[in-house]
């Protein structure tokens, strides 16, 4: 299982921005398209309480939306980036 999971859809511009930001940081992540995978969509809702995307799971830290400061802090505290 990946340390970072990005729950997204094909039509979400903030999902694209979050994934691009993670790529720029050279952070490996699992991309889950909740528009096509209903089981994983239910998993996302259970974790976050939200139906909106993106939802980013960083080693159990759940971040709703493309929130760079929260993502940066979580990646650092979880030891994924320096």
Backbone torsions as a table, in degrees:
resi	resn	phi	psi	omega
1	UNK	NA	138.3	-177.5
2	UNK	-72.7	151.0	175.8
3	UNK	-70.6	-27.9	-178.8
4	UNK	-126.9	127.7	176.9
5	UNK	-122.7	130.5	176.5
6	UNK	-112.5	113.0	175.3
7	UNK	-88.4	124.6	-173.3
8	UNK	-150.1	178.3	171.7
9	UNK	-132.2	168.8	-179.1
10	UNK	-70.2	-21.9	-172.3
11	UNK	-104.9	9.1	-174.4
12	UNK	-97.3	110.2	-179.2
13	UNK	-66.3	-32.3	179.2
14	UNK	-70.4	-28.8	174.8
15	UNK	-64.5	-45.2	178.7
16	UNK	-60.1	-44.3	-179.6
17	UNK	-64.5	-42.1	179.9
18	UNK	-63.7	-44.4	179.9
19	UNK	-65.8	-40.4	178.3
20	UNK	-63.6	-42.2	179.3
21	UNK	-62.0	-43.7	178.3
22	UNK	-63.7	-39.9	177.4
23	UNK	-62.7	-41.7	178.4
24	UNK	-62.3	-33.4	178.1
25	UNK	-81.5	-2.2	-177.8
26	UNK	60.0	39.4	177.6
27	UNK	-98.7	121.8	176.3
28	UNK	-76.3	141.3	-179.2
29	UNK	-149.5	158.0	173.5
30	UNK	-96.1	127.5	177.1
31	UNK	-97.4	126.5	179.5
32	UNK	-118.8	117.9	178.2
33	UNK	-88.3	101.2	-177.4
34	UNK	-77.1	-7.6	174.7
35	UNK	-74.9	-23.2	-178.7
36	UNK	-116.3	-11.7	-176.7
37	UNK	-122.3	93.1	-175.0
38	UNK	-65.3	-34.0	178.8
39	UNK	-63.1	-45.4	178.9
40	UNK	-70.2	-29.4	175.0
41	UNK	-63.5	-43.5	177.3
42	UNK	-63.1	-39.0	176.8
43	UNK	-59.5	-45.4	179.6
44	UNK	-61.2	-45.2	-178.9
45	UNK	-64.2	-39.9	178.7
46	UNK	-63.2	-41.3	-179.5
47	UNK	-69.9	-41.5	-168.5
48	UNK	-107.4	-20.9	-172.8
49	UNK	73.4	10.1	-175.5
50	UNK	-120.9	150.8	173.3
51	UNK	-103.5	-14.2	-179.0
52	UNK	-80.6	157.5	178.7
53	UNK	-123.1	159.1	1.2
54	UNK	-80.8	153.0	166.8
55	UNK	-120.2	126.4	-178.4
56	UNK	-114.7	125.9	177.8
57	UNK	-107.3	111.1	178.8
58	UNK	-111.0	95.4	-178.6
59	UNK	47.6	44.6	177.3
60	UNK	95.2	-14.8	172.2
61	UNK	-79.6	120.7	-178.3
62	UNK	-99.5	120.6	-179.9
63	UNK	-117.0	124.5	-177.8
64	UNK	-99.2	124.3	-178.6
65	UNK	85.5	173.4	179.2
66	UNK	-88.1	85.4	-177.7
67	UNK	-109.3	90.8	-175.3
68	UNK	-54.4	-49.0	-179.0
69	UNK	-59.3	-42.5	178.6
70	UNK	-66.0	-41.3	179.3
71	UNK	-64.0	-45.8	179.7
72	UNK	-59.3	-46.9	-179.9
73	UNK	-62.1	-45.3	-179.6
74	UNK	-64.3	-43.8	178.8
75	UNK	-60.5	-37.0	179.1
76	UNK	-72.6	-47.6	-177.4
77	UNK	-67.4	-28.5	178.1
78	UNK	-86.0	-1.3	176.2
79	UNK	75.5	22.3	-179.0
80	UNK	-85.5	-36.5	174.1
81	UNK	-131.4	161.2	179.3
82	UNK	-94.3	NA	NA
